[in-house]
């Protein structure tokens, strides 16, 4: 237990040191605090995107899903590729427009293109409402891992409070730079923890070959869709693929990581790097399937990996791997807390309450927002029960709906604000109904998020085609910006007529 506590202490102290060092590089401006002055380099970009993208959902939830539902979570290999492709294709365009028009949040871009204050507030509201539950599961997962890694010396409520305190402290002093730098450490720990844990635990059933032979003999339904419970067939395979990648990509923390990038060339590497990193899920597969043989009938599937590590691994090794899992939770939680404070500060405080706020006031509000919303998530972690993957998918289904108006903003001049508003309002209502009304759950086997995206897309395209935009100046400004982007990165798509019209104006 002493070794476990020492490992946890190191886990807590290291990010504080990194955060205070990052603070020495700060320029004391809101742009530096929220998006690192748009100067984040290649190594920090990859690790902070990957570590933010992977969370308790990945470390604990993946093992639990393999344990309870069979192979459906293998779609994670595909959703990493989808996420990487979106970061390249959508992210690069968002980055360019952000740099061109000085955007910091998602509401900045969508509110500006659609020229609509109602839409701006709807976007900010969606991001706040659906990000807080996802933040909750990071605190829940991370606190549980710390409790187990300490051998029970640190109880859950105290572990969650420590988690909360450490994150708020280093994000308070260092902003997104502290988050990105600590994510380099967290990303490496996460990759090691997922891979090695699965490999080590599977040795107790004869390694990967013995594991699959055992499953084939005792639980063959774990090796095929729709899984042992008969609920996770191809529709859910596709649902997880689409909703998880799109929902995480549209989260406010990833928007900040699109705006923060120093060079557009960095986006080109992400599909390959994130696709390669997905091999870590092989460790989750081995761990989850090994649990079927060693610990059948576990009441809380999210606990399968910690239970096996404490039972079958030396305590020091188990604590180290669980600390790596806590790193996965913290690397997402720190980004989400920082992103929520950005929304509150820039989309609400600066835009509506104090448009002439000084840089000092903006940073002050951002820091206090960290405390308030982290405290809300902490209370939820203590009182709101639920399986990590279930809560996570529901939260991601909400933020995923923002992809439709975002693609419209970066690529389609006919995209209409009324279409964006109705598409979002109706799709969010569909997600909530299909998630919380049992009789409507997963029609035809597809998750609520997929139905939301489908209805959102139909409404968005249909209404945009029926209506005509009257704010021609805004449309022309974005046409020009998109043409400038194409000149730099896709010369074959340049529209010479746009330049002619701009010169005439």
N, C-alpha and C positions, 0 to 999 in steps of 0.2 A: 504494500500500500504506500509505503514511503517513496518507492521508486515511481509509482503512478502519480503521486502528488507532485514530485519533482518534475516529471515530464509535463504535467499540466501547467506548473509554474513557468517552465521555459516557454511553453506554448503561449502563455499570457504575456510574458515579458518581452519576447522578441518583437511582436507587432508594435508595442509601445515605443521601443527603441527606434524602430524603423519610422514610425509616425513622427516622432520628435525630430529625427534627422531630416525627414521630408519637409518639415516645417521650416527648416533653415534655408530651403531653396524657394520658399514661397515669395511671391511679389506683392502680397497683401491686396490683391484685386479680386473681384467676384469672378471674373473669367478664369483666373488662375485657380481659385478655390473649387469651382464647379467643373471646369473642363481643361485644367492645366495649361491655360493659355494656348490651346490648340497645338501643343508641341510634344505630344506623347510619342516616344520612339517605338521601334519594332518589337523589342523584347517585352517591354511593359504592355504594349497593346495586345500581343498574343496571350500572355499569361493573365492579364486582367479580364480579357474577354472570356477566355476558357474557364478561369476560376469562377467568374461571375455566373457563367452559363451553367456550370456544374455546381450542385449544391447538396443539401441533405436529401433532396429528391433523388439525386444520382447515387450518393454513397449508401444511404440506408434504404431508400425507396426501391432502388433497382434490385437489391438482394431480396427484399420482401416480395416484389412482383414475380421474380423467377420462382420464389419459394411457394407462392400461393396460386399463381396463374400460368405457370409454364413459360413457353418461349416468346410470348407476345412482346416482352420488353426488348427483344433483339432488334426491334424496329429502331432502337436508339442508334444503331450503326448508320441507318439511313437518315434519321433526323439530324444527326451531326453534320452530314453532308448538306442537307437542306439549309440548316442554320448557317453553315459556312458560305453557301452560295448566296443566300440573302444578304449576309454581311458584305459580300463582294458587290452584288448587283444593286441592291437597294442602299446599303450602307455608304457606298462610295458616292452616290448621288446626293444622299442626305448630307454627307460631309461637305461636299462641294457647295451645296446651297447654304449650309450653315456658315461656312467661311465667307461666302459671297454676301450674305445678308445679316451676318452676325447673330445667328440663332444659338440658343443654349438648350431649349427644351423642345419636346415634341409639339407642344401647343404653339410655340413660336413659328415653326414651319407651317403647320396645318392651318393655324389661325391667319397667317399672312397670305398663304396661297388662296384659301377660300374666302378671305376678307370678311370673316364672320366672328363676332365676339361670342355668340352662343356656342358655336362649335368649339371655340378655344376653351371655354369653360367645361364643356362636355368631355373633351379630351383630357383635361387636367383631372376632372372628377373620376373618369374611368381608371386612369393610372393610379390615383390615390386609393380608390376603393379596392381594386383588385391586386395591388402590390402589397398592402398590409397583411392579408392572409398568407401570402407567400413568404413574407418576412417572418411571420409567426412560426412557420414550420422550420425555418432556419434556427430560430432560438430554441424551439422544442427539440429538434434533432441534435443540435450542438450541445445543449444542456444535458440531455440524456447521455450522450457519449462521454462528456466530462464526468458525470456522476459515476458511470461504470468504470471509466479509466482510473478514477481515484479510489476504486474499491468501495464506494459508498461513503467515503469520508466527506465528500462534498455532496450534499443533497441536491435534488433537482432544482429547487427554488433558488438556492444559492448559486448553483452553476449557471442558471439562466441570468441571474443578476450580475455575476462576474462577466459573463459573455456580453451583456448589455453595456456594462461599465467600460470594458476594454475597447469595444468598438467605438463608442461615443467619444472616448478620450482621444484616440489617435486620428479619427476622422475630424474631430473638432480642431485639432492643432495643424493637421497637414492636408485636409481636403482630399480631392481625388488623387493627388500625387501620392499621399500616404496609402490610400486604398490600392492603387496600382502597384506600388512597390511591395507591399505586404502580399499582394496576390501572386507575385513571383514565387515567394516561399510557399504559400498555400497551394498553388497549382502543382508544384513539384511534389509536395507531401501527398496531395490527393491522388495523383497518378500512381505513386508508389503504393499508397495504402490500398487502393482498389485492386491493383494487380497482384501484389504480394499476398494480401489476405486470402483471396480466392485460391491462389496456388497452394499456400500453406495449409489451409483448412482441407482442401481436397485430398491431400496426402493421407489423411486419416481414413479414406475409403478407397485407397489404391491409386490415387492420382486421377487425372482426367479420364483415362481409359476405364479404370475401375469404377469411377463415378457413373459413367454412362451405361456401363454393363449393369450396374446395380439398379439404376433407374429403369432400364429396359425390362428388368426382371420384376421389379416391385411397383413401379409407378410409371408405366409407359405413357400415360396421358399427359405427363409433364413435358414430353418431348414433341408434342404435336398441338396444333391449334384445333379446337378452341380452348385447350388447357383442361386441367382437372375439374374445374367448376363449370365448364361448358359455356362460359360467357365471353371469352376473349378470342374471338375468331378474326377473320380478315377485316371486317369493318372496324373493329377496335384497333387492330394493327395499324390501319391507315389513320384512324383518329389520333392515336398517340403520335404517329409520325408528323401529322400536320399541326395539331394543336400545340404540342410541346415546343416544337421548333419555332413556330410563328409567334406563340404567346410569349416565350422567353425573349425572342428577338425584338418584339414590340414593347418590352418592359422599359421603364424610364432609365434604368441603369445602363442598358445597351445603347439607348439614344445618346447618352453622355459619352459613351465609348466610340460612337461614330463621330461626334463633333470634336473629340479630343485629339484625333489622329493628326500627326504632323504632316505626313505625305500620303497622297492618293495611292502611291505604289504599294503601300503596306496592305491595302485591301486585297490585292491580287493573291497574296499568300494564304489568306485565311481558309478558303475551302480545303486546301491540301492539309494544312496544319491541324484544323479541327477534325477533319476526317481521320487523320492518322491517330490523333489522341483518343479516338473512340475505341481503340483496341483495349483500353482499360476496362471496358464493360465485360470483357472476357473473364476478368477477375470476379465481377459481380455474378456472372452466370455460374461460375464454379462454386462460389460461396452459397448462392441461393439453392442450387440443386443439391449440394452436399447437405444442406440443412434438411432437405426432404428425407434423406436417409438417416441422419444422425439425430435430428430433433423434430420429429413429426408432431403435428398437432399443437404447435406453439400458439398461445392465445393472441399475442401481439406480433404480427409478422415483421413489423419494423425493427424488432429486437433480435431477429435471427442472427445477424452477424455478430453483434456484441455478445450474445449468449454463447455462441460457438467459440469465439475468441477466448472468453474467460474460462470456458470449460476445457478447451483442447490446445491452447497456446500458453507459453510462459507469460507470467503477468506483465513483465516489462515489455515484451513484444506486443502483447495485446493492448497495453496502454499506448504504446507508440502508434499503432495502427488506428486506434480509436481517436487519438489526437489528430491524426491525419484526416479522419472523418469530420472531426470538429472544425478542422481547417476548411473543409468543403462548405460547411455551414457558415462559418465566419466570412469567407471570401464572397459569398452571395449576400449575406446580411449587411456587411459594411457598405457594399455597393447600393443596396436598396435603401438603406437609411440615408445615405448621401443623396440618392436620387430623389427621394421623397422630400428632403429638405430643399432641394433645388426647385421642385415644383411649387412648394409652398412659398418660397422666397421670390422666385422670378415670375411665376404665373399668377400669383395672388397678391402678395405683398407689394412688389415693385410695380406691377402693372395697374393695380386697382387702388391700393391703399396709399402708396407713397411713390409716385412715378419719378420724383426728383431725389430719391433716396441716395445718400452718399455710399461710396464703396464700403466704408466702415459699417454703416447701418445694414447694408445688404448681407455682409458676412456675418454680422451679429445675429440677424434673424435666421439665417441659414443654420448657424450653430445651435441656437435654441430650439429650432425645429427638429434637429437631431434628437434632442433629449425627449421632447414631447411624444413624437411618433414612435420612438424606440420603447418608451414606457408603455404606450398602448399595445405594441406587439408583445412586450413582456407579460403584461396582464393577460392577454389572449393566450399566450403559451401556457400560463398556469391554469386557466379556467375553461378553455375551449378544446375538447378532445377531437380526435380524428386521425385517420391514417394519412401519412405524409403524402403519398401519391394521389390520394383522392382529393385532398385539399389543394395540392399543387396544381393538378389538372384543371380543377374548377377555377382557380385564380388565373391560370394561363389562358383559359378559354375566353375570359373577359378581355384581357389585353390583346389577344390575337385579332380581335375585330378591328383594331386600328390599322392593320395592314392594308385594308381595302382603300380607305381615303388617302393613305400614304402613297401607295402606288399611283393613285390618281394624281396626286400633287406633283410627283416627280416625273410623270410621263404622259399625262393626258390633258390637253388644254380645254377639253369639253367638260372635265370634271366639275360638278356643280355643288355649291355649299349645301343647298337643300337636300340633295341626294346623299351627301356625306352625313348630315344630321339624321335623316330618317333611317339610313342604313345602320348607323351606330345605335340609335335608340331601339329600333326593332330587334336588332341582333342581340343586344345586351338583354333585352326582355326575354328573348328565346333562350339564351344561355341560362338565365336565372330560373325560368320555368322548367326547362328540361333537366336542370340540376337538382332542384329542390322539391319538385312535385313528382313523387314516386311513379305514378301511373304514366308519366310522360318520359321517363328516364330512358335514354339511349334508343330512340326509335330506329328500327331496322339494324340495330347493333352499333350505330354511329354515335359518337359522343356529342353532347350539346354544343361544344365549340365548333364542330364541323357543320352542324345545321345552322349555327349562327353565321359562319363565314359564307355559306351558300346563299342564305337569304339576304345577307348584307351585300354580297356581290350583285345579285339580281336587282335589288332595289337601287343600288348605287348606279349601275349602268343604265337601267331603265329610266330613272328620273333624270339623270344627266342628259340622256338623249332627247327627252321631252322638253327640257328647259334650256334656255339660252342665257349665258352670262352677259351682264351689262357692264361689268367693271373691266373694260377692255385694257385699261392701263396696267392692271395687275397681271392679267393673262399675258400681255405683251412682255412685261418685265420678266416673267418666268420663262417664256419662250426664248427670250434672249439669253437668260442664264443657262438653260438647257443646251442651247446651241454653243455657248462658250465651253460647256462641259464636253460636248461631242468633239469640238475642235481639239481639245487637249487629249482625249482618251479614245474617241471613236470618230475619226475624220470622215469615214464613209457615211456617217449619218448626218453630216452638217447640212442644214437647210439655208441656202444662200438667200432665199427670199426674206428670211427673218432679218438678216443684216441690212438688206435693202430697205425694208420697212422701218427699221430702227434709225437708219441714217435720214430717211425722209421725215421722221418725227423730230 
